[in-house]
Structure formats: structure tokens, C-alpha cells
Amino acid sequence: MKLNLLSCNAQRPDRRMIAKCITGIASNIDESLSNELTDILLEGDAVDIEMEDKNSGSALRALRKLSIDYEIIE
């Protein structure tokens, strides 16, 4: 499943938790790349990630909990 992470609407976004969430749900993304993607997302640009379907429900809940807006591409 592909996701497009659009923005983070949290008043005080937790960079560490967002990066940890991306590392946990995305396929083939290490911690360094996750930190870069978090910075891009918090700067206001969209980020595309691919995740495994088996974790989709809990992953989408984790994104909502972090106030991250997303759209499902595939």
C-alpha cells in the first residue's frame, strides 16, 4: 500500500516520534532516511512511503494520533 503523507497539523510536532513511526510502518526505510522524510514533511512538503498491507490499520491510527494528514494512493 502506498501512502502520501501530506502534512502534520500538530501544534508542537514530535520529530522523534514521527520519524520512529515512519521507520516502523514503511517498507525499506532506515532511521536516517526516516529523519530526512520527517524534516521534509514538517517543512510542508508531501512525502510518499510504501507500507505492508498487514500493518495498515495500526499504521493509519498511529499517523492520525501524530496529527499527520495522509492519502492512500494504492
N, C-alpha and C positions, 0 to 999 in steps of 0.2 A: 504494500500500500504506500502510495506517495502522498506526502503532506506538504503544503505550502504554509510555513509559519509567517503570518502577516505582520503582527505587531505584538507588543507587550504593553498592556494598559495599567499595570500596577503602579501605584504612586512611588514606591521605592522598590524597584525590581531587585531581586536577589540573584546576582550574576552567577554565583557558585551553584545555587540550586537549579537555575535554568540550564547551565552547562551540564550538570550532573544528570538532569532529566533528558537532555538531548543525547548524551552518551548512552543512557540506559535504554532509550526507545529506538534509536536509529541504528540501522544496519551499517556496519563497516565505518563507523566514525569513532576515532580515538579522542582522548581527553584534550589534546592540543587543538584539533580541528573543531571540537565542540566549543572550546573557549572562543575561537575565531568566529564561529557562527553565532554565538551569543552576542558578541560585540556588534556584529553586523545587524542582528535583529534589534538590539537596543538602540542602534543609530537610526532605525526607522526603515531599513530595507528588508524585503521579504527573503526568506531562506527556504530552500527546498530540501527535504530529507526523505529517505525511504526507510520504512519500518516493516517488521514482520507482522503479518495479519494476526498471529496468535496472541499478541500483546495489545491489540488495538484498543480494546475497551479501557483497560487501566492506563494506557498511554494517553488517551484523549482526556481522561479525567485528570491526570497529572498536569497536562497542559492548561486545562481550564483552571485548575487550582492556582497555577502560577500567573493567571490572567493573560495567557497567550492566545491571541486570536489565530485561527488556522482555517484552512480549507482543504478538503480531501480532493486530490487530483485523480487518483486511480484507486 
